[in-house]
Amino acid sequence: MEEDELREHAHMWDGTENWVLSAHYWTRVTLTVVFAGERPSVDELAALRRLREEFRAIPVRELKALLGDKSEVELGRFSSMESHEIEDRAARLQVPFSIRSIGESGVDYLPIQYKDGEEWVMLIDEDEELADRVTDEMLKHGVPIVSHIEE
């Protein structure tokens, strides 16, 4: 059954139709605030509130109770540009903690067909594994790749 499902999409790589793979290159950075001690100081909590909008509405006392004895707090995953903006803002504010950044990057492929002067996208939403297998087959069969760099 699985092989039959894959064969149903062979037109995407066998050359009978005009398909390409749009390569979307991406970078994401996870930022984590690392406090100087085993738990955040009042100064660090105040700086955290100045740095990020989501902490501004929380009073320092409440934020201290929320974070408890944590020596670090993850700010989230951001685009490369957003992470630089946050790190630059932290430097301007001269925050009393450090920010650890861990980057990851990758590429996602999206099958696209050009038909009658228009771009058609093939989405296989209902089965992610099948979508990955179709993309792998397209890559194996040398379907042309067009690039798109996501910031």
N, C-alpha and C positions, 0 to 999 in steps of 0.2 A: 504493500500500500504506500509506504513512504517513497519508494523509488518511483512509483507511478505519479505521485504528487510532484516530485522533482522533475520528471520527464514532461509534465504538463507545461513547464516553464522553459523548456529547451529553446523555444523561439527567441528567448532573450539572449542566448549566447551562440546559436548555431549559424548566425549570419543571414537568416531569412528576413530579419527586421533590423532596423537601424537603432540599436541600443548602445548607450554608453553608461559608464559608472561615474557619477559625480562624487569625487572624493572630498569629504569635509574634514579638514585637519583642525583639531581643537586642542586647547591647553586649558587645564583647570588647576587652580592652586587652592589647597586647603590651608587656611590661616588659623593659627592657634596662639592665644595670648598665654605667655608663660610668666607667672608671677615670680618675684624674687625669693619669696619664702615658701613655706609649706601651705600657706593660705594667703589670700589677697589682703593687703593692708587697706586702710581707709583711703589713702592717697591713690592706690592702684584702682580701687573701685570707682573713685571720682573720675580718674583718667579714662577708665573703660566707658563710663557714661558719656564723657565728652567725645570719645572716639566714635562710638557707634550709636545710631539712632534707636535701635531696639532696646538699648539699656538706659536711655535718657529718661524715659517715663517711670523707671523703677527707682524709688528712693534708695539711698546708699544702705540704710539699715536692712531694707528688704532684699536688696541685691546681695548683701553679705550673708543673710540667712539662706538665700537661694543657692549661692555658690558653696557655702559651708567651708569645708577644709580642702577644697580643690586647689591644686597648685597650678592648674591651667584650665582654660576654657576655650573650646573650639568656636571660632567665629563663623565658619562655614566654608563652602567651596565657591570660588569666584573665577571669573575670567582673568587672564593675565593682566589686562588693563585695570580691572577693578581691584585686584590684589595690590598692584603698584600704587593705586590711589589711596588705599587704606594704609599701606606702609608709609607712604609720603605724609599723610595726615598725622600718623602716629609720631613721625619724626618732628613735624612742625609743632605738635602739641607737647613734645618732649615727655612722653609718657614714661612712668617709672617701671615699666615691664618690657619684656622682649616679645617679639612676634616671630613665631616659627612658621615657615612656609614650606609646604611640601607640594611639589608640582607633579602633574601627570599629563601626558599628552597621548593622542591617538588619532585614528582616522576612522571615520564611518563612511560607508558607501551607500549611495542611493541610485538605484537603476532609473535611467531616464531614456525615453524614446522621443526622437524628433519625427513628427508625422504631420504632413500637410502644413509645414511651417510653424507648427506649435510644439511645445515641450509637454510630454506626458510622463508622469511619474508612476512607477509601479510600486504600490505599497502592498505588502503582505502582512497586514496588521494582526490578523487572527492567529498567526503561527510564527513566532520569532525565530524558532529553530529552522523552519523551512526558509524563511527570508534569508537567514545567514547561509544556508546551504546553496540557495540560488545565487547569492552574491559570490560565494566561493567558486561555484561553477563558472560564473561569468569571468572571474579573475583567471581561473585556470585556462579558459578558452581564449584569453587575450582580448576580451572586450575593452575597447579604448577607455581610458580614464581621463576625465577632465577635473581640474582642481578648483577647490574653493577653500580659502583659509578663513577660519572663524577666529575672531579675536577673543 
